[in-house]
């Protein structure tokens, strides 16, 4: 049986991993948006 301490440890790790996943997804979305903006600016030929 899992103790309360280890339950809190597991929940903390899960929330930290989830937070980093969300931050990584947001960074990826920003990079894609920046790439689209730069591509639109490069089409001035």
C-alpha positions as CSV (number, residue, x, y, z in Angstrom):
1,X,0.0,0.0,0.0
2,X,1.3,3.4,-0.9
3,X,1.8,5.9,1.9
4,X,0.5,9.4,1.9
5,X,4.1,10.7,1.6
6,X,4.8,8.7,-1.6
7,X,1.4,9.7,-3.0
8,X,2.4,13.3,-2.6
9,X,5.8,12.7,-4.1
10,X,4.2,10.9,-7.1
11,X,1.7,13.7,-7.6
12,X,4.4,16.3,-7.4
13,X,6.5,14.6,-10.1
14,X,3.5,14.1,-12.3
15,X,2.5,17.8,-12.0
16,X,6.1,18.9,-12.7
17,X,6.3,16.7,-15.8
18,X,2.9,17.9,-16.9
19,X,3.9,21.6,-16.5
20,X,7.1,21.0,-18.5
21,X,5.1,19.3,-21.2
22,X,2.7,22.3,-21.4
23,X,5.6,24.7,-21.5
24,X,7.3,22.7,-24.2
25,X,4.2,22.7,-26.3
26,X,3.8,26.4,-25.9
27,X,7.4,27.0,-27.0
28,X,6.9,24.7,-30.0
29,X,3.8,26.7,-31.0
30,X,5.7,30.0,-30.7
31,X,8.5,28.7,-32.8
32,X,6.1,27.5,-35.5
33,X,4.3,30.9,-35.5
34,X,7.6,32.7,-35.8
35,X,8.6,30.5,-38.7
36,X,5.3,31.2,-40.5
37,X,5.9,35.0,-39.9
38,X,9.4,34.8,-41.3
39,X,8.3,32.8,-44.3
40,X,5.6,35.4,-45.0
41,X,8.2,38.1,-44.9
42,X,10.6,36.2,-47.2
43,X,8.0,36.0,-50.0
44,X,8.7,39.5,-51.1
45,X,10.4,38.4,-54.3
